[in-house]
């Protein structure tokens, strides 16, 4: 169908810059990238870290495959190496966008049996021959959108997603306030849980085509370095950022359970990844401690040093 000519305007966006992950499959959500991999690869068994999002488990539980959990250490690396067999996959998360070197080392060991979850590492280049997926909405102002690199293509036609009904929180944050759009944000999160595997929507493609990716990259790395200069002395983590790493957040491990409400009262909103891990019978004390005592400080392209100085001050006083 030809585009209509004339009449009212659509949302005005910058001239088309192209996609950052131009050669990837464009899908609607990161969880559906994992769904795609499982459908295409038909694994019999998959190794998954205890410290992971419950969405991963939701996806995997829909399929007839054995799930084996593995532990990570204080450096967010697997505590041991496994002997993988035919039909096995090994899922590794590039935690906070700071573990690209670990992913590369695992690729040397596990080759095509490795799956890299780069949902927290949008800028990390895919490893040749390794299924790798990314989330756009963890880094940019979109309601959905994900990218997948894989050599195993599904032989099926995917419906294209439609996103305009999931945009309220993005618009309200600009027009009203962050608080005014929070319920819409939560509703969008719930809606995405039930979304079937689809192609990325036209609207999400247009928005992502207008992003200044290099500016966002530079700002994130600058902001991470600034917070590290302010907080590293009291941070229970010692996670070094490699030159190519572009982090999603600055993870700060408190010496005790933090009062997250104090941050909210200061209008500093942080995520808590991933609370369901605390309820897992096999999770280690370390993994539970990460969940309960870590503050994930925002470092994204919206903020500068003056704002992050306030973040650092509030975190130090928890």
C-alpha positions as CSV (number, residue, x, y, z in Angstrom):
1,X,0.0,0.0,0.0
2,X,1.3,3.5,-0.9
3,X,1.7,6.1,1.8
4,X,-1.0,8.7,1.9
5,X,-0.1,12.2,0.6
6,X,-1.4,15.4,2.3
7,X,-3.7,15.9,5.3
8,X,-2.6,16.1,8.9
9,X,1.0,15.6,10.1
10,X,2.4,12.6,12.0
11,X,4.7,13.0,15.0
12,X,7.7,15.0,13.8
13,X,11.0,13.1,14.1
14,X,14.5,13.8,12.9
15,X,15.6,12.8,9.5
16,X,16.2,9.1,9.1
17,X,19.6,8.1,10.5
18,X,19.3,4.4,10.2
19,X,19.3,1.6,12.9
20,X,22.4,1.1,15.1
21,X,22.0,-2.6,14.7
22,X,21.3,-2.4,10.9
23,X,22.0,-6.0,10.1
24,X,20.0,-7.6,13.0
25,X,16.6,-9.1,12.9
26,X,14.2,-6.4,14.3
27,X,11.7,-7.8,16.7
28,X,9.3,-6.4,19.3
29,X,10.8,-7.5,22.6
30,X,14.1,-9.0,24.0
31,X,12.1,-11.8,25.5
32,X,10.8,-12.7,22.1
33,X,14.3,-12.7,20.8
34,X,15.0,-15.5,23.2
35,X,11.7,-17.1,22.1
36,X,12.9,-16.9,18.5
37,X,16.2,-18.6,19.4
38,X,14.5,-21.5,21.2
39,X,12.0,-22.0,18.4
40,X,14.8,-21.9,15.8
41,X,17.4,-24.0,17.7
42,X,15.0,-26.5,19.4
43,X,17.5,-27.1,22.3
44,X,17.1,-30.0,24.6
45,X,18.8,-28.3,27.5
46,X,19.8,-24.7,28.4
47,X,22.1,-23.4,31.1
48,X,20.7,-20.2,32.8
49,X,22.2,-18.1,35.6
50,X,20.3,-18.0,38.9
51,X,20.7,-14.2,38.7
52,X,18.4,-13.4,35.9
53,X,15.1,-11.9,35.1
54,X,12.0,-13.9,35.7
55,X,10.9,-13.1,32.1
56,X,13.7,-15.4,30.9
57,X,12.2,-18.2,32.9
58,X,8.7,-17.4,31.6
59,X,9.9,-17.8,28.1
60,X,11.8,-21.0,28.7
61,X,9.1,-22.6,30.8
62,X,6.8,-22.6,27.8
63,X,9.1,-25.1,26.0
64,X,9.9,-28.7,26.6
65,X,13.6,-28.4,27.6
66,X,15.7,-29.0,30.6
67,X,16.7,-25.9,32.5
68,X,20.0,-26.0,34.5
69,X,20.8,-23.0,36.7
70,X,24.4,-22.0,37.3
71,X,26.0,-19.6,39.8
72,X,28.0,-16.5,39.2
73,X,30.7,-15.0,41.4
74,X,31.3,-11.5,42.7
75,X,32.6,-10.5,39.2
76,X,29.4,-11.7,37.6
77,X,31.2,-14.6,35.9
78,X,30.2,-18.3,35.9
79,X,31.8,-20.1,38.8
80,X,32.7,-23.0,36.6
81,X,32.9,-24.3,33.1
82,X,30.5,-26.9,31.7
83,X,30.9,-29.7,29.2
84,X,28.1,-28.9,26.8
85,X,26.6,-31.6,24.6
86,X,24.7,-31.6,21.3
87,X,21.3,-29.9,21.9
88,X,22.7,-27.7,24.8
89,X,22.7,-23.9,24.9
90,X,24.4,-21.7,27.5
91,X,22.8,-18.3,28.2
92,X,25.1,-15.6,29.5
93,X,24.0,-12.1,30.5
94,X,26.3,-9.2,29.7
95,X,25.5,-7.7,33.1
96,X,25.0,-3.9,33.1
97,X,27.0,-3.7,29.9
98,X,30.3,-4.4,31.7
99,X,31.0,-8.0,30.8
100,X,31.8,-8.1,27.1
101,X,35.2,-9.7,27.8
102,X,33.6,-12.5,29.7
103,X,31.1,-13.1,26.9
104,X,34.0,-13.3,24.4
105,X,35.8,-15.8,26.6
106,X,32.7,-17.9,26.9
107,X,32.3,-17.8,23.1
108,X,35.8,-19.3,22.7
109,X,34.8,-22.1,25.0
110,X,31.2,-22.8,23.9
111,X,31.2,-21.5,20.3
112,X,27.7,-21.6,18.7
113,X,26.2,-23.1,21.9
114,X,26.5,-19.8,23.6
115,X,23.6,-17.3,23.7
116,X,24.5,-13.7,24.8
117,X,21.8,-11.6,26.4
118,X,22.9,-8.0,25.6
119,X,19.7,-6.5,26.9
120,X,21.8,-4.4,29.2
121,X,24.6,-3.8,26.6
122,X,23.1,-2.1,23.6
123,X,26.4,-0.9,22.1
124,X,28.3,-4.2,22.5
125,X,29.1,-5.7,19.1
126,X,27.8,-9.2,18.5
127,X,30.2,-12.1,18.4
128,X,30.3,-13.8,15.0
129,X,28.4,-17.1,15.1
130,X,26.9,-16.5,18.5
131,X,23.1,-15.8,18.9
132,X,22.9,-12.4,20.5
133,X,20.0,-10.1,21.4
134,X,19.4,-6.5,22.6
135,X,16.7,-4.4,24.1
136,X,16.1,-0.9,22.7
137,X,13.8,0.4,25.5
138,X,16.4,-0.1,28.2
139,X,18.5,2.6,26.5
140,X,16.1,4.8,24.6
141,X,12.7,6.4,24.7
142,X,10.7,3.7,22.9
143,X,7.8,1.5,24.2
144,X,9.3,-1.7,22.8
145,X,11.8,-3.0,20.2
146,X,14.7,-5.5,20.2
147,X,17.4,-6.8,17.9
148,X,18.6,-10.3,17.3
149,X,21.7,-11.6,15.6
150,X,21.4,-15.3,14.6
151,X,22.4,-17.6,11.8
152,X,19.4,-19.8,12.4
153,X,16.4,-18.2,10.8
154,X,12.8,-19.2,11.5
155,X,10.9,-20.3,8.5
156,X,7.8,-18.3,9.3
157,X,6.3,-14.9,8.4
158,X,6.1,-12.6,11.4
159,X,3.3,-10.1,12.0
160,X,4.5,-6.5,12.5
161,X,3.8,-5.1,15.9
162,X,1.8,-1.8,16.5
163,X,3.1,0.5,19.2
164,X,1.0,3.7,19.3
165,X,-1.2,2.5,22.2
166,X,1.8,1.9,24.4
167,X,3.3,5.4,24.1
168,X,1.4,7.2,27.0
169,X,4.2,6.9,29.5
170,X,6.8,8.3,27.1
171,X,4.5,11.3,26.3
172,X,3.4,12.0,29.8
173,X,7.0,12.1,31.1
174,X,7.6,15.0,28.7
175,X,4.3,16.8,29.0
176,X,3.5,16.3,32.7
177,X,6.0,14.4,34.9
178,X,7.7,11.1,35.5
179,X,5.3,10.3,38.3
180,X,2.2,11.0,36.1
181,X,3.3,8.4,33.6
182,X,4.4,5.7,36.0
183,X,1.1,3.8,35.9
184,X,1.1,3.8,32.1
185,X,4.7,2.5,32.2
186,X,3.7,-0.3,34.5
187,X,0.7,-1.1,32.3
188,X,3.0,-1.2,29.3
189,X,5.4,-3.6,31.1
190,X,2.4,-5.9,31.7
191,X,1.2,-5.7,28.1
192,X,4.6,-6.7,26.8
193,X,4.6,-9.8,28.9
194,X,1.7,-11.1,26.7
195,X,3.0,-9.9,23.3
196,X,3.6,-12.7,20.8
197,X,6.7,-12.9,18.7
198,X,6.4,-10.1,16.1
199,X,8.5,-7.8,14.0
200,X,9.4,-4.3,15.3
201,X,6.7,-1.7,14.8
202,X,7.0,1.1,12.2
203,X,6.8,3.7,15.0
204,X,9.6,2.1,17.0
205,X,11.7,1.9,13.9
206,X,11.1,5.6,13.1
207,X,12.0,6.7,16.7
208,X,15.1,4.5,16.8
209,X,16.1,5.9,13.4
210,X,16.1,9.4,14.9
211,X,18.5,8.7,17.8
212,X,21.9,10.3,18.0
213,X,23.7,7.1,19.1
214,X,27.2,8.5,19.4
215,X,26.0,11.3,21.6
216,X,24.2,8.8,23.9
217,X,27.3,6.6,23.9
218,X,29.6,9.4,25.0
219,X,27.2,10.7,27.7
220,X,26.7,7.2,29.2
221,X,30.5,6.5,29.5
222,X,31.1,10.0,30.9
223,X,28.4,9.6,33.5
224,X,29.6,6.2,34.5
225,X,33.1,7.5,35.0
226,X,31.8,10.4,37.1
227,X,29.7,8.3,39.4
228,X,32.6,5.9,39.8
229,X,34.9,8.8,40.8
230,X,32.3,9.7,43.4
231,X,31.3,6.3,44.7
232,X,34.0,3.7,44.0
233,X,35.6,4.1,47.5
234,X,32.4,2.8,49.2
235,X,31.1,0.6,46.5
236,X,31.0,-3.1,47.4
237,X,31.5,-3.9,43.7
238,X,34.8,-3.5,41.9
239,X,33.6,-3.7,38.3
240,X,36.1,-2.1,35.9
241,X,34.7,-0.6,32.6
242,X,36.7,-1.6,29.5
243,X,37.2,1.1,26.9
244,X,34.5,-0.4,24.6
245,X,31.9,-1.0,27.4
246,X,28.9,1.3,27.3
247,X,27.0,0.6,30.6
248,X,23.3,0.7,31.2
249,X,23.6,1.7,34.9
250,X,26.2,2.2,37.6
251,X,25.8,-0.7,40.0
252,X,26.5,0.3,43.6
253,X,26.5,-2.5,46.3
254,X,25.6,-1.1,49.7
255,X,27.1,-2.5,52.9
256,X,23.5,-3.0,54.2
257,X,20.0,-3.1,52.9
258,X,19.4,0.4,51.4
259,X,16.4,2.5,52.2
260,X,15.1,2.8,48.6
261,X,12.2,5.0,49.7
262,X,14.7,7.8,50.6
263,X,15.8,7.8,47.0
264,X,12.2,7.9,45.7
265,X,11.5,10.9,48.1
266,X,14.4,12.7,46.4
267,X,12.8,11.8,43.0
268,X,15.6,9.5,42.1
269,X,14.1,6.3,40.7
270,X,16.2,3.1,40.4
271,X,15.3,-0.4,39.4
272,X,15.9,-3.5,41.6
273,X,17.1,-6.5,39.5
274,X,15.7,-9.2,40.0
275,X,13.6,-9.7,43.1
276,X,12.3,-13.2,42.2
277,X,15.9,-14.5,42.6
278,X,15.6,-14.1,46.4
279,X,12.8,-16.7,46.4
280,X,14.7,-19.3,44.4
281,X,15.8,-22.2,46.6
282,X,19.1,-22.8,44.8
283,X,20.3,-19.1,44.6
284,X,23.4,-18.4,46.6
285,X,23.8,-15.8,49.4
286,X,25.9,-13.7,47.0
287,X,23.2,-13.7,44.4
288,X,20.5,-12.8,46.9
289,X,22.7,-10.1,48.4
290,X,23.1,-8.5,44.9
291,X,19.3,-8.3,44.6
292,X,18.6,-6.9,48.0
293,X,21.5,-4.5,48.5
294,X,22.4,-3.1,45.1
295,X,21.4,0.4,43.9
296,X,21.5,0.7,40.1
297,X,22.1,4.4,39.5
298,X,20.9,6.0,36.3
299,X,23.7,7.2,34.0
300,X,21.9,7.7,30.7
301,X,22.1,10.4,28.1
302,X,19.4,12.6,29.8
303,X,21.7,13.6,32.7
304,X,24.8,15.6,33.4
305,X,27.3,15.9,36.3
306,X,25.2,18.4,38.2
307,X,22.3,15.9,38.4
308,X,24.5,12.9,39.1
309,X,26.3,14.8,41.8
310,X,22.9,14.8,43.6
311,X,22.5,11.0,42.9
312,X,26.0,10.3,44.4
313,X,25.2,12.4,47.5
314,X,21.9,10.6,48.1
315,X,23.4,7.2,47.6
316,X,26.3,7.9,50.0
317,X,23.8,8.8,52.7
318,X,21.6,5.6,52.4
